[in-house]
């Protein structure tokens, strides 16, 4: 088990509440078990620790690890014809422990819950001064969604903005070897027996697990490294370099969400701020001409904000001129463009924003992300 920590979750103080995130490459590596073990150690040291929600997934070892930890009862929410249980945020706030355990960070709450997503519950608890220990698998990070989807040949529907990871005071990578994880799967310690063979052939393929494991280790190291560098700068221990800046060129084209994730990922690695930039003609009708395209653009901008971008709309009839001017004014160092498959004749007729940008702007790293071909009407 590889573990990287920044600082300990301590007793109550005037400092903001602490967030500790346990990250794993896949289900079954032992994130929840390790989190429960740490909770027992903290309680033995005199800390007030309770369970807000723990998902055992039917694993006997995990259930046994709860032992005598105090559990805040779940809230029962009627949904259609059934009654479902969710974490009771209000009850935890009323109990106001020093630290609360909240499993399955990427979970989408049942309709009728106080917040839409569990990570929003966590943010509310932190704002109330309650330390939180939580767990998530690496594939649920928003900016890794596309990469994991391609490797695992699956769609990850529940995601967590990378800004939540940046908020963490501690990141613990719970790591086991690929062979150990596949052995646990065969032994029925992760999924029910009828799911084992299918899982071994799909998500738990060696190549996919190796990729996920590398992502988990790299993400943890990047998070710890950027926070440590920020601490040194805050303490005056080193001279902060000129900050790099990232710009993502937004459009209403389907597939632009890939650009947003790539840009957020680059900004995360560089530990810097980033811009999501859209160019609109001054007379643009705000969606009346193409409501679907307008809604897509609004969704891409919302996603960019959630991932920490400063969303900018430039009013200019010439897209190339606007992007070049913004990049030069803001000293942008990294740019993410989307590029669809276009004929050479189409490029000659309409021009290429990317080609014009490359011809005009120097000393900028440009990354081109393939997206869907734009369908032109009329």
Steps between C-alpha positions, in 0.01 A plus 500: 500500500648831388405795716574868451383741769521874547407553863297335769133568565532643846281626773263794468668834446441833337632355174255391225367145520730240346416272206677166458434304179589132456558431128517159339553365150189279511235350728643253750842657567401567862417872517205464739676239713806725536283802578320309776830380644627858516175608666554247780856623552378859519230411753759323715692828503195677642342645184121513451446289185166379361376325187274705276479229234700187423437275199615144572373361167439172683869454583530324835845637584383857446184453705699345785740797498219737607502334842376745766536829314202728555266509198271794424171340384421537131208699372215306333375670182186380316576468129230383262377170644794430731678653797871565462767594752741790470746671730323736741691826462278687745548233768878517459491879524293472819737239647799710383781249556864589458533265202247309288555213257316538167548218250439497121578865429375487137155371594190674359243553775141385478260773378367674808840510671635830625776507236520347153841335547677355801807716445267798551399345835871480585556865412210600726644300789842658451345846491339421836842426651480118494804306377416245230666173401372366168587253224480496120634299208724679253262443206245730662719812466334719236810576294592130474155399376593476132831318554344238727200458271725422204720258694223317685252516212237622741321820592565647843180692577577623852787748521657739749645839397876517537450809716390265779836324482677837508307582817644193675752551781608135478495256211559133582558263209391150601691278260530125438659315209293404198542130574390544862191689389405237241555231763262678737246513218530124432459431873166681502628783722392776258197387299254211512625177336278538193670832414861383535574367150337794325693744721833324435440531126394865512573758770743275689715426195870525583560781251212707632597448864861595427380823336267580792771426754741733322235772487431464873867519593568792265192695610588458867858610441391801294251609766749469782776665299292801398373555854849468644628753245218738590587464870865585430398806304263612776778462755749687284722194471544538127438758233182422311566470126298686238166314499405308192152558361269262315231593247235263367322614183132422545235457234152352487628202304410156646802347673633829637477353850819309411684830459374618838631189674836518324541867591407441863746213515785711359419780744501248784843370404635852477321605820371809321179679409338455162254663262214351299458746212214528252477750215157636408404754235366824655160446338473133606141415594576295814351179378193605307656391171628163630364419848676161515841653431437772756405244764812297426720808540329587828567146627867514396540832681331365812729197494807725459396710801456186713851393402645833608515701178440869457243506220551781248283604203671721241283709269655501155392401150845352436570198722870482417565867576319479834685189618839632389443834673386333825792256503750783453339731756481230767842344422341160443753215500277199418206490257252218437323497162235266367546376147243316290570318174469761223575480131788703359246685284297600806814631672591704191151649483440569869852512638637327809499668840771260616731570203458876540569477874817295447622750242447802728577385854845388612631320811168327568438129544197398292309176550243394240217272613290319235128576530187428300471641151291816504173472310424817304142592423385675186 
